[in-house]
Amino acid sequence: MTLAVAFAVATGTSQASENCDGLDAAVGSNLAFIADQLVFPDELSEARIANRQAVIDQLEQRRAAAGCTGEVEVPDADPNAALNGGAAENCDGLDGAVRNNLAFIEGQRRNPDAQSEARIANRQAVIDLLEDRRTLAGCTGEVTLTPGG
């Protein structure tokens, strides 16, 4: 219901209601993410970068339609940001992503099917990548299925 209301509200408003500061911030965040992927690549970086570039392309269309001008700068262009503890990564977000994958694995173990083994291996690989990102971002502590536990 909320999604339907949000869609109705969004489609019922003019393009002028776009907030250039918000669109610029969204473009900047995506540019920073791409920069991090270029500095700290892994086997999924190419796909992540392509995905984020597609998002930037859509945001740029919205910026143009809203009359936003000027070039968007990357908020933190320091390629050593992750090493200096200033990474754009959010430990709470990374911890939540690890927790979600752990919950998925637990569900597959409780109710296995013919694809469970492959799904578990895939999710464990995702967790391993997330743990690398947690380390680079300076996140500490072990992540368990229950927050804080």
Buried (B, 14 or more C-beta within 10 A) or exposed (E): EEEEEEEEEEEEEEEEEBEBEEBBBBBBBBBBBBBBBEBBEEEEBEEBBEBBEEBBEEBBEBBEEBEBEEEBEBBBEEEEBBEEEEBBBEBEEBBBBBBBBBEBBEEBEEEEEEEBEEBBEBBEEBBEBBBEBBEBBBBEEEBEEEEEE
